[in-house]
Amino acid sequence: MSIASSIEHIIPRLYLSLKPPASLPRALPPPREHRRLFFRPLSSPIAASVDSTAIKDNARPPSTDDDTSVSVASERSLVDVNPPRGTRDFPPEDMRLRNWLFNNFREVSRLLSFEEVDFPVLESEALFIRKGGEEITQQLYNFEDKGGRRVVLRPEITPSLARLVIKQGKSVSLPLKWFTIGQCWRYERMTRGRRREHYQWNMDIIGLSKVRAEAELIHAIVLLFGRLGITSSDVGIRISSRKVLQAVLQLHSIPEHLFAEVCVIVDKMGKVSRDVIENELMTTGVSIEAVKGIIEVLSLKSLSKLEEVLGSEDEAVTDLKSLFLLAEHYGYIQWINFDASVVRGLAYYTGIVFEAFDREGKLRAICGGGRYDRLFSTFGSDDIPACGFGFGDAVIFELLKEKGLLPDLNRQVDDIVFLLDEELEGPALKIVSSLRQTGRSVDLIQDKRLKWVFKHAERINAERLILVGNSEWQRGMVRVKILATRDEFEVKMDELTAPS
């Protein structure tokens, strides 16, 4: 074996910085996968001690017959550790908060007798391509898969729900009360509470045409707020109906085919200036008189004023009055108010629409939804009356932070089993297994100092520390320390499974 080969065998990470004597044959470099194992970031003490210039000088030059050659610099470069822009990691402390919120979503859904469903994040692009100038269709993460199919990371959940209902067909009995918690993707401009991916709680009632369906959904939202510590002084729910806008368009003889486009424009009220709204409406072909009429009606904040304009027999008025009456019966009337400007940006809404907002006006809409009685026919099925809402995780977390309502969710473990003597590993593992089978969470620790174990126990809020040592084990015992009280005693192994 050559000198260089011997050194390579003994200290492979230093191999590339060595030049064998000219009299010796140049040894082949180690395979690429082996070299990668030994490279470390330049911040590493070992890597920093190696002269980077020497490494560069001795790196193998590119070769036409060896495509495994790479520069040492590229081998040393670190991947960007940040997630893609607009997305998030969930380390344990954030995951505990996410699970806490999702558990509240699920509990409210259970209280209202909803069943959980789920759908793939990857869907057919055709499911989300609609006419009407919706902003959402311009924000799709869409691409062609390896089979040549146009697919998309879902930007919302309702079309997936409709697809599943159609697929189930007559095998399900209406009405359906379904909920899901799923991830959605939109390539959009990010602001506070707005990300390019988020998780969304959706509740939908399929097959019920009466306004009590909307009343149930709003009740669910109010119950959720109550569970999170949010009051009606913190949050309100604006309510209107798409039928209000339909009635106004009819009053001004505006063609029905412009309805969806007008909805998208007026949904910007409160977000852009009135001049912008007026200009965009006129570019669709709406007359200046009609534009003024639309904005005048959609600026109304009183249901009685709306009744004066449209009449008491108007369908939008009767639906809204019924909903407000139901809200009184449910006991959440103080949470809601009429606001004719609420139309929601999605083209498929057909009736009552609503959205929750923080009363200080610091955040975007917390959640929103409404009735979509004609969505199913756009997918080639018979129409089914339906309504639902989407409630994202990003904005509600911002509000909870703002109000100081985020819970302190520390890690919690029932028992730490600390092995004092290596020869007792077998008995210690039996103790761990026995405790876990009874439902207790157990962390097994060995090869650490006792001082470290106590600090670790404090960090994870452990209830008990169980010490497995020779002197106690010879008597068939283990030592138990109750960490909250510092009480310490010996117990038999079969007594450990009983709570202290």
C-alpha positions as CSV (number, residue, x, y, z in Angstrom):
1,M,0.0,0.0,0.0
2,S,1.4,3.5,-0.9
3,I,2.0,6.2,1.7
4,A,-0.8,8.3,0.3
5,S,-3.2,5.3,0.3
6,S,-2.3,4.5,3.9
7,I,-3.0,8.1,4.9
8,E,-6.2,8.0,3.0
9,H,-7.3,4.9,4.8
10,I,-6.5,6.4,8.2
11,I,-7.5,10.0,7.8
12,P,-9.9,10.2,4.8
13,R,-11.2,13.7,5.5
14,L,-7.7,15.1,5.1
15,Y,-6.9,13.2,1.9
16,L,-7.6,15.9,-0.6
17,S,-5.1,18.3,1.0
18,L,-2.2,15.8,0.7
19,K,0.2,15.7,-2.3
20,P,1.9,12.4,-2.7
21,P,5.7,12.5,-3.6
22,A,6.3,12.7,-7.3
23,S,8.1,9.3,-7.2
24,L,4.9,7.6,-6.1
25,P,1.9,6.9,-8.3
26,R,-1.0,9.2,-7.6
27,A,-3.6,7.3,-5.7
28,L,-7.2,7.4,-6.9
29,P,-9.4,9.7,-4.9
30,P,-12.1,8.1,-2.7
31,P,-15.5,7.6,-4.3
32,R,-17.7,10.8,-4.3
33,E,-20.2,9.4,-1.8
34,H,-17.3,8.6,0.7
35,R,-15.9,12.1,0.3
36,R,-19.2,13.7,1.1
37,L,-19.3,11.9,4.4
38,F,-16.3,13.7,5.7
39,F,-16.8,17.2,4.5
40,R,-18.0,19.6,7.1
41,P,-19.1,23.3,7.0
42,L,-16.2,25.8,7.2
43,S,-17.5,26.8,10.6
44,S,-16.7,23.4,11.9
45,P,-13.5,23.4,14.0
46,I,-12.1,20.4,12.0
47,A,-13.0,22.0,8.6
48,A,-11.6,25.4,9.7
49,S,-8.2,23.8,10.5
50,V,-7.8,22.6,6.9
51,D,-6.4,25.2,4.5
52,S,-9.1,25.9,2.0
53,T,-6.5,27.1,-0.5
54,A,-4.7,23.9,-0.3
55,I,-7.9,22.0,-0.8
56,K,-8.7,24.1,-3.9
57,D,-5.3,23.6,-5.4
58,N,-5.4,19.9,-5.0
59,A,-9.0,19.3,-6.1
60,R,-9.3,17.1,-9.2
61,P,-9.8,19.0,-12.4
62,P,-13.0,18.3,-14.4
63,S,-12.7,15.2,-16.6
64,T,-14.8,14.3,-19.6
65,D,-14.8,10.6,-18.6
66,D,-15.6,11.1,-15.0
67,D,-18.9,12.9,-14.3
68,T,-18.5,12.5,-10.5
69,S,-16.0,15.4,-10.2
70,V,-17.4,18.3,-8.3
71,S,-15.6,21.3,-6.7
72,V,-14.8,21.1,-3.1
73,A,-16.5,24.4,-2.6
74,S,-19.8,23.0,-3.8
75,E,-19.3,20.0,-1.6
76,R,-18.9,22.3,1.3
77,S,-21.8,24.6,0.5
78,L,-24.9,24.3,2.7
79,V,-28.4,24.0,1.5
80,D,-30.7,27.0,2.3
81,V,-32.2,26.0,5.6
82,N,-35.2,28.3,5.3
83,P,-38.4,26.8,3.9
84,P,-39.7,28.2,0.6
85,R,-41.0,31.8,0.9
86,G,-44.5,32.0,2.3
87,T,-44.3,28.5,4.0
88,R,-43.5,27.4,7.5
89,D,-41.7,24.9,9.6
90,F,-43.4,23.6,12.7
91,P,-40.8,22.9,15.5
92,P,-42.2,21.1,18.6
93,E,-43.4,24.3,20.3
94,D,-45.3,25.5,17.2
95,M,-46.6,22.0,16.6
96,R,-48.1,22.0,20.1
97,L,-50.0,25.2,19.3
98,R,-51.2,23.9,16.0
99,N,-52.5,20.7,17.5
100,W,-54.2,22.7,20.2
101,L,-56.0,24.8,17.6
102,F,-56.9,21.8,15.5
103,N,-58.3,20.0,18.5
104,N,-60.6,23.0,19.1
105,F,-61.7,22.9,15.5
106,R,-62.5,19.2,15.9
107,E,-64.3,19.6,19.2
108,V,-66.6,22.3,17.9
109,S,-67.3,20.2,14.8
110,R,-68.1,17.3,17.1
111,L,-70.5,19.5,19.2
112,L,-72.4,20.3,16.0
113,S,-72.5,16.6,14.9
114,F,-70.3,17.0,11.9
115,E,-68.2,14.2,10.4
116,E,-64.6,14.6,9.3
117,V,-63.5,14.0,5.7
118,D,-60.3,14.6,3.8
119,F,-59.1,15.1,0.3
120,P,-55.8,15.0,-1.6
121,V,-53.8,18.2,-1.6
122,L,-53.0,17.6,-5.3
123,E,-56.1,18.0,-7.4
124,S,-57.0,18.3,-11.1
125,E,-56.4,21.9,-12.4
126,A,-59.8,21.8,-14.1
127,L,-61.5,21.7,-10.7
128,F,-60.3,25.3,-9.9
129,I,-60.3,27.0,-13.3
130,R,-63.4,29.2,-13.4
131,K,-64.5,32.3,-15.2
132,G,-65.3,35.6,-13.6
133,G,-61.9,37.1,-13.1
134,E,-61.4,35.5,-9.6
135,E,-58.1,36.4,-8.0
136,I,-57.7,32.8,-6.9
137,T,-57.3,31.5,-10.4
138,Q,-54.3,33.7,-10.9
139,Q,-52.6,32.4,-7.7
140,L,-52.6,28.7,-8.5
141,Y,-49.6,26.5,-7.9
142,N,-50.3,24.5,-11.1
143,F,-48.1,22.3,-13.3
144,E,-48.0,19.3,-15.6
145,D,-47.2,16.0,-13.9
146,K,-45.0,13.3,-15.4
147,G,-48.1,11.7,-17.0
148,G,-48.9,15.0,-18.9
149,R,-51.9,15.8,-16.6
150,R,-52.6,19.4,-15.5
151,V,-52.7,19.4,-11.7
152,V,-52.7,22.0,-8.9
153,L,-52.0,22.3,-5.2
154,R,-55.5,23.1,-4.0
155,P,-56.0,26.8,-3.2
156,E,-59.2,26.1,-1.4
157,I,-61.2,23.1,-0.3
158,T,-64.9,23.5,-1.4
159,P,-64.4,22.2,-4.9
160,S,-62.7,19.1,-3.5
161,L,-65.7,18.6,-1.2
162,A,-68.1,19.0,-4.2
163,R,-66.1,16.5,-6.2
164,L,-66.4,13.9,-3.4
165,V,-70.1,14.5,-2.9
166,I,-70.7,13.9,-6.6
167,K,-68.5,10.8,-6.5
168,Q,-70.4,9.4,-3.5
169,G,-73.7,10.0,-5.4
170,K,-76.8,8.3,-4.0
171,S,-74.8,6.3,-1.5
172,V,-75.0,9.2,0.9
173,S,-78.1,10.5,2.6
174,L,-78.7,14.3,2.6
175,P,-78.2,16.5,4.4
176,L,-74.5,16.0,4.9
177,K,-72.6,17.8,7.6
178,W,-68.9,17.4,6.9
179,F,-65.8,19.2,8.1
180,T,-62.1,18.9,7.3
181,I,-58.8,20.5,8.3
182,G,-56.5,20.8,5.2
183,Q,-53.6,22.6,3.8
184,C,-54.1,25.1,1.0
185,W,-51.7,26.8,-1.4
186,R,-51.9,30.2,-3.1
187,Y,-49.1,32.2,-4.7
188,E,-50.1,35.6,-3.4
189,R,-48.6,38.7,-2.0
190,M,-47.9,38.1,1.7
191,T,-49.1,40.4,4.4
192,R,-49.7,39.9,8.1
193,G,-51.8,36.7,8.5
194,R,-51.5,35.9,4.8
195,R,-49.1,33.1,3.6
196,R,-48.7,31.1,0.5
197,E,-49.7,28.0,2.4
198,H,-52.0,27.7,5.3
199,Y,-54.2,25.2,7.1
200,Q,-57.9,25.7,6.9
201,W,-60.9,24.4,8.9
202,N,-63.9,23.9,6.6
203,M,-67.4,23.1,7.7
204,D,-70.1,22.5,5.1
205,I,-73.8,21.5,5.1
206,I,-74.9,19.9,1.8
207,G,-78.5,19.4,1.0
208,L,-80.2,22.0,3.2
209,S,-81.8,25.0,1.5
210,K,-83.1,26.8,4.5
211,V,-81.2,29.6,6.2
212,R,-80.9,27.6,9.4
213,A,-77.9,25.9,7.7
214,E,-76.1,29.3,7.7
215,A,-77.2,29.9,11.3
216,E,-75.6,26.6,12.3
217,L,-72.3,27.4,10.6
218,I,-72.1,30.9,12.3
219,H,-72.9,29.2,15.6
220,A,-69.9,27.0,15.1
221,I,-67.7,30.0,14.5
222,V,-69.0,31.7,17.6
223,L,-68.4,28.6,19.7
224,L,-64.9,28.3,18.5
225,F,-64.2,32.0,19.4
226,G,-65.6,31.4,22.8
227,R,-63.3,28.3,23.4
228,L,-60.3,30.4,22.4
229,G,-61.1,33.2,24.8
230,I,-62.3,35.7,22.1
231,T,-65.4,37.8,22.8
232,S,-67.8,39.7,20.7
233,S,-66.0,42.9,21.7
234,D,-62.9,41.5,20.0
235,V,-64.5,40.1,16.8
236,G,-67.6,40.7,14.8
237,I,-69.3,38.8,11.9
238,R,-70.5,40.8,8.9
239,I,-73.4,39.3,7.1
240,S,-75.0,40.1,3.7
241,S,-76.3,38.2,0.7
242,R,-75.3,37.9,-2.9
243,K,-78.9,38.4,-3.8
244,V,-78.6,42.0,-2.7
245,L,-76.2,42.7,-5.5
246,Q,-78.3,40.6,-7.9
247,A,-81.4,42.8,-7.1
248,V,-79.4,46.0,-7.6
249,L,-78.1,44.8,-11.0
250,Q,-81.7,44.0,-12.0
251,L,-82.8,47.5,-10.9
252,H,-80.2,49.0,-13.3
253,S,-80.8,46.4,-16.1
254,I,-77.2,45.1,-16.0
255,P,-76.8,41.8,-17.9
256,E,-76.6,38.7,-15.6
257,H,-73.4,37.5,-17.3
258,L,-71.6,40.5,-15.6
259,F,-72.6,39.4,-12.1
260,A,-69.6,37.3,-11.2
261,E,-67.2,40.0,-12.5
262,V,-69.0,42.7,-10.6
263,C,-68.8,40.6,-7.4
264,V,-65.0,40.3,-7.7
265,I,-64.7,44.1,-8.1
266,V,-67.0,45.1,-5.2
267,D,-65.4,42.6,-2.9
268,K,-62.5,45.1,-2.9
269,M,-64.7,47.7,-1.1
270,G,-62.9,48.8,2.0
271,K,-59.6,47.6,0.6
272,V,-59.1,50.1,-2.2
273,S,-60.5,53.6,-2.9
274,R,-64.0,54.3,-4.2
275,D,-62.5,55.7,-7.3
276,V,-60.7,52.4,-8.1
277,I,-64.0,50.5,-7.6
278,E,-65.9,52.9,-9.8
279,N,-63.3,52.8,-12.6
280,E,-63.1,49.0,-12.6
281,L,-66.9,48.7,-12.7
282,M,-67.1,51.1,-15.7
283,T,-64.5,49.1,-17.6
284,T,-66.9,46.1,-17.5
285,G,-69.6,48.1,-19.3
286,V,-71.6,49.2,-16.3
287,S,-73.0,52.8,-16.7
288,I,-71.9,55.6,-14.3
289,E,-75.5,55.8,-13.0
290,A,-75.5,52.1,-12.2
291,V,-72.1,52.3,-10.6
292,K,-73.3,54.9,-8.2
293,G,-76.5,52.9,-7.5
294,I,-74.4,49.8,-6.7
295,I,-72.0,51.5,-4.4
296,E,-74.8,53.4,-2.6
297,V,-76.7,50.1,-1.8
298,L,-73.5,48.2,-0.9
299,S,-72.6,50.9,1.5
300,L,-75.7,50.2,3.7
301,K,-75.1,49.0,7.2
302,S,-78.7,48.7,8.2
303,L,-81.1,45.9,7.3
304,S,-84.1,48.2,7.7
305,K,-82.5,50.6,5.2
306,L,-82.0,47.7,2.7
307,E,-85.6,46.8,3.2
308,E,-86.6,50.4,2.2
309,V,-84.6,50.1,-1.0
310,L,-85.5,46.5,-2.1
311,G,-88.9,46.0,-0.4
312,S,-90.0,43.6,2.4
313,E,-90.8,40.8,-0.1
314,D,-87.3,40.8,-1.7
315,E,-85.7,37.3,-1.2
316,A,-82.4,38.8,0.1
317,V,-84.3,40.8,2.7
318,T,-86.4,37.8,3.9
319,D,-83.4,35.5,4.1
320,L,-81.4,38.1,6.1
321,K,-84.3,38.8,8.5
322,S,-84.7,35.0,9.1
323,L,-81.0,34.7,9.8
324,F,-81.0,37.5,12.4
325,L,-84.0,36.0,14.1
326,L,-82.3,32.6,14.3
327,A,-79.2,34.4,15.7
328,E,-81.3,35.7,18.6
329,H,-82.5,32.2,19.3
330,Y,-79.0,30.8,19.3
331,G,-77.8,33.7,21.5
332,Y,-75.1,35.2,19.3
333,I,-77.0,38.2,18.0
334,Q,-74.3,40.5,19.6
335,W,-71.7,39.0,17.3
336,I,-73.3,39.8,14.0
337,N,-74.1,42.9,12.0
338,F,-75.5,43.6,8.5
339,D,-73.0,45.0,6.0
340,A,-74.2,45.0,2.4
341,S,-70.6,45.4,1.1
342,V,-69.8,41.8,2.0
343,V,-70.0,39.7,-1.2
344,R,-66.9,37.5,-0.9
345,G,-64.5,37.0,-3.8
346,L,-65.4,33.5,-5.0
347,A,-67.7,33.4,-8.0
348,Y,-69.8,30.4,-6.8
349,Y,-71.6,32.1,-3.8
350,T,-75.3,32.5,-4.5
351,G,-77.0,33.7,-1.2
352,I,-76.0,34.6,2.3
353,V,-72.4,35.4,2.7
354,F,-70.5,36.3,5.9
355,E,-67.0,37.0,7.2
356,A,-65.5,37.4,10.7
357,F,-63.3,40.4,11.4
358,D,-61.3,41.9,14.3
359,R,-63.1,45.0,15.5
360,E,-59.8,47.0,15.8
361,G,-59.3,46.5,12.0
362,K,-55.7,45.4,12.3
363,L,-56.1,42.1,10.4
364,R,-57.6,40.7,7.3
365,A,-60.8,38.6,7.5
366,I,-60.4,35.8,10.0
367,C,-62.8,33.5,8.2
368,G,-65.6,33.6,5.7
369,G,-68.2,31.6,3.8
370,G,-71.7,31.5,2.5
371,R,-74.2,29.7,0.3
372,Y,-73.2,28.1,-3.0
373,D,-76.3,26.4,-4.4
374,R,-75.1,26.3,-8.0
375,L,-71.6,25.0,-7.6
376,F,-72.3,21.3,-8.4
377,S,-73.8,22.0,-11.9
378,T,-70.5,23.6,-12.9
379,F,-68.9,20.1,-12.5
380,G,-71.6,18.5,-14.6
381,S,-73.9,17.3,-11.7
382,D,-77.4,18.3,-10.6
383,D,-77.3,21.3,-8.3
384,I,-77.6,20.6,-4.6
385,P,-78.2,23.4,-2.0
386,A,-75.1,23.9,0.1
387,C,-73.2,26.3,2.3
388,G,-70.0,26.4,4.2
389,F,-67.1,28.4,5.5
390,G,-63.3,28.3,5.6
391,F,-61.3,29.3,8.7
392,G,-57.6,29.7,8.3
393,D,-54.9,29.1,11.0
394,A,-52.7,32.1,10.2
395,V,-55.0,35.0,11.0
396,I,-56.4,33.5,14.1
397,F,-52.9,33.0,15.5
398,E,-52.1,36.6,14.8
399,L,-55.3,37.7,16.7
400,L,-54.6,35.4,19.6
401,K,-51.1,36.9,19.9
402,E,-52.5,40.4,19.7
403,K,-54.9,39.6,22.6
404,G,-52.4,37.6,24.7
405,L,-54.6,34.5,24.4
406,L,-52.0,31.9,23.2
407,P,-51.7,29.2,25.8
408,D,-48.4,28.2,27.3
409,L,-48.1,24.6,26.1
410,N,-45.0,23.1,27.5
411,R,-43.9,19.6,26.7
412,Q,-45.1,17.1,29.3
413,V,-43.8,13.6,30.0
414,D,-45.1,11.2,32.8
415,D,-41.9,9.4,33.6
416,I,-38.2,9.5,33.2
417,V,-36.4,6.2,33.7
418,F,-32.7,6.8,34.4
419,L,-30.3,3.9,34.1
420,L,-27.6,4.2,36.8
421,D,-25.8,0.9,36.0
422,E,-25.3,-0.4,32.4
423,E,-25.7,-4.0,33.4
424,L,-29.3,-3.3,34.4
425,E,-30.3,-2.2,30.8
426,G,-32.5,-5.2,30.4
427,P,-34.6,-4.6,33.6
428,A,-34.8,-0.9,32.8
429,L,-36.2,-1.6,29.3
430,K,-38.8,-4.0,30.9
431,I,-39.9,-1.1,33.2
432,V,-40.1,1.3,30.3
433,S,-42.1,-1.2,28.2
434,S,-44.5,-1.9,31.1
435,L,-45.1,1.7,31.8
436,R,-45.8,2.6,28.2
437,Q,-48.3,-0.3,27.8
438,T,-50.3,1.3,30.6
439,G,-50.5,4.5,28.7
440,R,-47.8,6.5,30.4
441,S,-45.3,8.5,28.4
442,V,-41.8,7.5,29.3
443,D,-38.3,9.0,28.4
444,L,-35.4,6.5,28.8
445,I,-32.1,8.3,29.8
446,Q,-28.7,6.7,30.2
447,D,-25.1,7.9,29.8
448,K,-25.9,11.2,31.4
449,R,-25.0,12.9,34.7
450,L,-27.7,13.1,37.3
451,K,-27.5,16.9,37.3
452,W,-28.4,16.9,33.6
453,V,-31.3,14.5,34.2
454,F,-32.9,16.8,36.7
455,K,-32.6,19.8,34.4
456,H,-34.1,17.7,31.5
457,A,-36.9,16.6,33.8
458,E,-37.7,20.2,34.5
459,R,-37.6,21.1,30.8
460,I,-40.1,18.5,29.9
461,N,-42.3,18.8,33.0
462,A,-41.9,15.2,34.0
463,E,-44.0,13.8,36.8
464,R,-41.7,11.1,38.1
465,L,-38.0,10.2,38.0
466,I,-37.4,6.5,38.3
467,L,-33.8,5.5,39.1
468,V,-32.7,2.0,38.2
469,G,-29.6,1.1,40.2
470,N,-27.8,-2.0,41.5
471,S,-28.4,-1.5,45.2
472,E,-32.2,-1.1,44.9
473,W,-32.5,-3.7,42.2
474,Q,-30.9,-6.4,44.3
475,R,-33.8,-6.0,46.7
476,G,-36.3,-6.0,43.8
477,M,-36.9,-2.3,44.1
478,V,-36.4,0.9,42.1
479,R,-36.1,4.4,43.5
480,V,-38.9,6.9,42.5
481,K,-38.7,10.7,43.0
482,I,-41.9,12.8,42.6
483,L,-40.5,15.9,41.0
484,A,-43.3,18.3,42.0
485,T,-42.9,17.6,45.7
486,R,-39.4,16.2,45.8
487,D,-40.7,13.2,47.7
488,E,-38.5,10.1,47.2
489,F,-39.1,6.4,48.0
490,E,-38.5,2.9,46.9
491,V,-41.2,0.8,45.2
492,K,-41.5,-2.6,43.6
493,M,-41.5,-2.7,39.8
494,D,-45.2,-3.9,39.6
495,E,-46.3,-0.9,41.7
496,L,-44.9,1.6,39.2
497,T,-47.8,1.3,36.8
498,A,-50.2,2.8,39.4
499,P,-50.3,6.6,39.4
500,S,-48.6,8.2,42.4
